[in-house]
Structures are given as structure tokens and as C-alpha cells.
Amino acid sequence: MLIPENKIYFDGSHYIAIPHTTRPKQGRKNKAATTTPNPNKPPTKKEIFDEMYKGSLNKPKSELKESIIQEMRNHFDSDEQTEKFVDEQFERKKRNAIVRRTRLSRKVYLQQWNFFCTFTYDSDKHTEDSFKKKLSNCLAHLSNRKGWKYIGVWERSPKNNRLHFHALTYIPDGSMVGELIQVTDYDTTAHRKQTTLQNTYFNEKFGRSDFKELIRFLLPKAVSYLVKYLEKSGGKLVYSRGLPAYFISDVMEEDVVCTIGQEDRKLLLFDNFNCWDNGEYIGVVSDNVIKYLRKSN
């Protein structure tokens, strides 16, 4: 018997299916109406907290909460109210981090990647704002015109606070821009010489680029790097269009190992489970078979 319309993701080790359920649609809020800033309106306590949190990310975790409590104290009537509010906001940040981490891993593990890249700007070529804007545009154009895929985060170096962009990339054969060259220079952090793979196009356009070839079994390590940067900066994921988190497939009951997750709502699948689309057999799960299945976020 087939279980229809499952959203399936890969967690790095196993395929997990989320069976289709029918839920009433909720009306979507009009973002334009609810998020347009009003310059005459004083910031909310939540907005004040977010600014303090963002500006204190370089502090040790043991000091971070206490310093924000002290700074927020004059916005409340008592210490208890202040601590309760700050605790709630830290819990919100924790939940958001879990959501971002989950979204990152599900998008990453459903794609193929071949490079882990870091882009840094040269102050003689760009300001921070122009670097961020033009690198974003450049990657978007490469995605649209040459089929590049990327997913990454902006991060500031702890030593000089300089902005970088770290990204997993997939560059199809024949679509590389510029040339990859080996460059030997001095690593001021490790205090030793290093040889890196850099790209002439990005070096000329922005400042410096580092390309590390990515083997499949090293992907979890690359994901952990992105998670670290994501949680450290408190920022958002940046990714090319068309990076789904799930593919859609019917699943045979005999391909289910067991139920898992909260209230056993998910299905752990065998590694060689069969994929079906609207009752039509597509094949045993593989990168090639997944290409032909519908996708979802």
C-alpha cells in the first residue's frame, strides 16, 4: 500500500518522510502593512533587545545575558520583570536558531556541492556596503546564467571585524568564471605559510577568494562551519533560488523502518526505498531519481 504525497528530506544519514496532512489554510498577513517602519514611533522593547543582542554577540555567552539585563533594566519597573523579559527573548533567539539550523541542513543535504568558498573584500576596491551588494548581485547572476547554486552566511572576523561571506557552492562543469590558481601567502592567524586555491575573477573584482574542493563525506563538517557562523552572527541564510528542502514522493509501507519524531508523525525510511509520483514508479532513491520528483520548501 502506498502512503501518498510525503515531504522527504535527508538529514545527512537517513531519509525522513513527513506524511501529507490536510490542514485549514491560514490567512497570510500583509507584510508590507505590518513591517513598514514608522520613524516617529519609539522602538519596542523587543527591538531594543535585538539591537543590544546584535551589538553584544562578540561577548562570551556567560557575560552576554547579564550585560543585556543590566542595559534593559531602565525599561522595566523591577529586576524580576527585566529578567523575565530577557529570558523570554533569549528563548526566542534559541528557537529561531534551531529553525535556521534545520532549514540549512535540509536544504544542504538535498543538493550536490563541490566547493566551500570564502569571499573577502579589499578596501581599495569596495566599501562594506558595496561589497555586500555587488557580491550578492554577482552570485545571483551566476546562478541565473550559469547554473551556480550557493547557500551561505555573512560573518565578521573576530580580530578586525571585517565582513566575509562563507558559502557552499555547486559550480557545474564548464561554468567556472576566471581561473583557479594556487596562492602561497602568510596566515596571520596561524602564524605560518599557507597554500590556498583562489579565483582570479573574484580576486580582481572584490579582493580575495578562497575555494576549497568539497568531497561528499566532508559535507557535515562544512555544514557545521556554516551553523557556527550563522549562530555567531545571528544573521540569516543567503541562498540561490531553487534550493528546496524536500522532495515529494509516495512511499510504500514496506519501505518504512519505523515512525519517529514528536507524536510519531515522521517516517524513517530504508536507504534504498522506492520513489513514486502519483502512483507512478520512478525508481530507487538516488540523486538522479530525485531530479525528476516534485520539490517543496
C-alpha positions in Angstrom: 0.0 0.0 0.0 1.3 3.5 -0.9 1.4 6.4 1.6 0.8 9.4 -0.8 2.4 12.8 -1.0 5.2 12.7 1.6 7.6 15.5 2.0 11.0 13.8 2.3 14.3 15.2 3.5 17.8 13.8 4.1 19.4 14.5 7.5 22.9 13.5 6.4 22.4 9.9 7.4 18.8 8.9 6.7 15.8 9.8 4.6 12.9 11.1 6.7 9.3 11.3 5.4 6.6 13.7 6.6 3.2 12.3 5.5 0.8 14.7 3.9 -1.9 16.1 6.2 -4.9 18.3 5.3 -4.9 21.4 7.4 -7.1 24.5 7.1 -5.2 27.3 5.4 -4.5 30.4 7.5 -4.7 33.8 6.1 -1.3 35.4 5.4 -0.5 38.7 7.0 0.2 41.6 4.7 3.9 42.1 5.4 4.0 45.5 3.7 1.4 46.7 6.1 2.9 45.3 9.3 6.6 45.8 8.8 6.9 49.3 7.3 9.0 51.2 9.8 7.5 54.4 11.3 10.3 56.9 12.0 8.1 58.7 14.6 7.3 55.6 16.6 9.6 54.8 19.5 11.3 51.4 19.3 9.6 48.5 21.2 11.3 46.6 24.0 11.8 43.7 21.6 13.5 46.0 19.0 15.7 47.5 21.8 16.7 43.9 22.9 17.5 42.9 19.3 19.8 45.9 18.9 21.6 45.1 22.1 21.9 41.4 21.3 23.3 42.1 17.9 25.8 44.5 19.3 27.0 42.1 22.0 27.5 38.9 20.0 31.3 39.1 20.5 30.9 38.8 24.2 31.3 35.4 26.0 28.0 33.7 26.5 28.5 33.9 30.2 28.6 37.7 30.1 26.1 38.3 27.3 22.8 37.8 29.2 23.9 39.6 32.3 25.1 42.7 30.3 21.8 42.9 28.4 19.8 42.6 31.7 21.7 45.5 33.1 21.2 47.6 29.9 17.4 46.7 29.8 16.8 47.5 33.4 15.7 51.1 32.9 12.9 49.9 30.6 11.1 48.0 33.4 9.7 48.6 36.8 11.6 45.8 38.6 14.5 43.4 38.3 12.1 40.5 38.1 10.3 41.9 35.1 13.6 42.6 33.4 15.0 39.1 33.9 11.7 37.5 32.8 11.6 39.6 29.6 15.3 38.9 28.8 14.9 35.2 29.4 11.9 35.1 27.0 13.9 36.9 24.4 16.8 34.5 24.7 14.4 31.6 24.4 13.1 33.2 21.2 16.6 33.6 19.8 17.3 29.9 20.7 14.1 28.8 18.8 14.9 30.9 15.8 18.5 29.5 15.7 17.1 25.9 15.7 14.7 26.8 12.9 17.6 28.3 10.8 19.9 25.3 11.6 17.1 22.9 10.5 16.4 24.9 7.3 20.1 25.0 6.5 20.7 21.3 6.9 17.7 20.2 4.9 18.5 22.5 2.0 22.2 21.5 2.0 21.7 17.7 2.2 19.3 17.7 -0.7 21.8 19.3 -3.1 25.2 18.5 -4.6 28.1 20.8 -3.7 31.7 20.9 -4.9 33.3 24.0 -3.3 33.3 25.7 0.1 34.1 29.4 -0.6 35.0 32.4 1.4 34.9 35.9 -0.1 36.6 38.9 1.5 36.8 42.5 0.1 39.7 44.8 -0.4 39.2 48.3 1.0 40.8 49.8 -2.1 38.1 48.2 -4.2 34.9 48.4 -2.1 33.2 49.7 1.0 31.5 47.1 3.1 28.1 48.1 1.7 29.3 48.0 -2.0 31.0 44.6 -1.4 27.8 43.1 0.1 25.6 44.4 -2.6 27.8 43.6 -5.6 28.9 40.2 -4.4 25.2 39.3 -3.9 24.3 40.5 -7.4 27.3 38.7 -8.9 26.3 35.3 -7.3 22.7 35.8 -8.3 23.7 36.4 -11.9 26.0 33.3 -11.9 23.1 31.3 -10.5 20.7 32.6 -13.2 23.0 32.5 -16.2 25.4 29.6 -15.4 23.5 27.3 -13.1 25.5 28.0 -9.9 24.0 27.1 -6.6 25.0 28.6 -3.3 24.0 28.8 0.3 25.9 30.8 2.9 26.1 33.4 5.7 27.8 36.8 6.2 30.2 36.8 9.1 32.7 39.3 10.7 36.2 38.2 11.6 36.8 38.3 15.4 40.2 40.0 15.0 39.4 43.1 12.8 35.6 42.8 12.4 36.0 42.6 8.6 33.0 41.3 6.7 33.3 37.9 4.9 30.8 35.7 3.0 31.1 31.9 3.6 29.2 29.7 1.2 28.7 26.1 0.0 28.6 26.3 -3.8 27.9 24.0 -6.7 29.6 25.1 -9.9 28.6 22.9 -12.9 31.3 21.6 -15.3 32.3 24.3 -17.7 30.7 27.2 -15.8 33.6 28.4 -13.7 34.5 32.1 -14.2 38.1 33.2 -14.1 40.8 30.6 -13.2 41.5 28.7 -10.0 45.1 29.3 -9.0 47.3 28.1 -6.1 48.5 31.1 -4.0 51.1 30.8 -1.2 50.9 33.6 1.5 51.3 34.1 5.2 48.4 33.2 7.5 48.5 35.9 10.2 46.2 33.8 12.5 48.1 30.5 12.4 51.4 32.4 12.0 52.7 30.2 9.2 52.7 30.0 5.4 49.7 28.5 3.7 48.7 27.5 0.1 45.2 28.2 -0.9 43.1 27.8 -4.0 41.9 31.2 -5.2 39.8 32.5 -8.1 41.3 35.2 -10.4 37.8 36.6 -11.3 36.7 37.2 -7.7 40.1 38.4 -6.6 40.1 41.1 -9.3 36.5 42.1 -8.7 36.4 42.0 -4.9 39.7 41.4 -3.1 40.3 37.8 -2.1 38.6 34.4 -2.6 39.3 31.0 -1.1 37.9 27.9 -2.8 38.2 24.5 -1.1 37.1 21.5 -3.1 34.4 19.6 -1.3 34.2 15.9 -1.1 30.8 14.4 -0.1 31.9 12.9 3.2 33.3 16.3 4.3 29.9 17.9 3.9 28.8 17.5 7.5 32.0 19.4 8.6 31.2 22.2 6.1 27.6 22.4 7.4 28.9 22.7 11.0 31.1 25.6 9.9 28.1 27.4 8.4 26.0 26.7 11.5 28.8 28.2 13.6 28.9 31.3 11.5 25.1 31.5 11.5 24.7 31.3 15.2 27.7 33.6 15.8 26.5 36.4 13.6 22.8 36.0 14.4 22.2 36.6 10.7 20.1 34.9 8.0 20.9 32.3 5.4 21.6 33.6 1.9 20.9 31.2 -0.9 20.2 31.0 -4.6 16.7 30.4 -6.0 15.5 26.9 -6.4 17.1 25.3 -3.3 14.3 23.1 -1.9 14.3 21.5 1.5 12.1 18.5 0.5 11.2 16.3 -2.5 7.7 14.8 -2.8 7.2 11.1 -3.2 4.6 8.4 -2.4 6.1 5.8 -0.1 5.4 2.1 0.2 4.5 0.9 3.7 7.2 -1.9 3.4 9.9 0.9 2.8 9.2 2.4 6.3 11.6 1.3 9.0 9.5 2.9 11.9 7.8 6.0 13.0 9.8 8.7 14.7 9.6 12.3 16.0 7.1 14.1 18.0 3.9 12.1 18.3 5.4 9.6 15.8 4.5 11.9 12.9 7.5 11.2 10.8 8.6 8.0 9.0 12.2 6.7 9.0 12.8 5.2 5.5 15.1 2.4 4.4 18.2 3.7 2.5 17.0 2.1 -0.8 13.3 3.0 -0.6 11.3 3.3 -3.8 10.0 6.6 -5.1 6.6 7.1 -6.7 4.9 10.1 -8.2 1.0 10.0 -8.1 1.2 6.2 -8.2 3.8 6.0 -11.0 7.0 4.2 -10.1 10.1 6.5 -10.6 12.9 4.4 -9.2 15.0 3.6 -6.2 16.0 6.8 -4.4 19.2 8.4 -5.8 20.3 11.9 -6.8 19.2 11.1 -10.4 15.8 9.9 -9.3 15.2 12.9 -7.0 15.8 15.2 -10.0 12.5 14.0 -11.6 10.4 14.4 -8.4 8.5 17.5 -7.3 10.2 19.7 -4.8 8.9 21.7 -1.8 10.1 24.1 0.9 
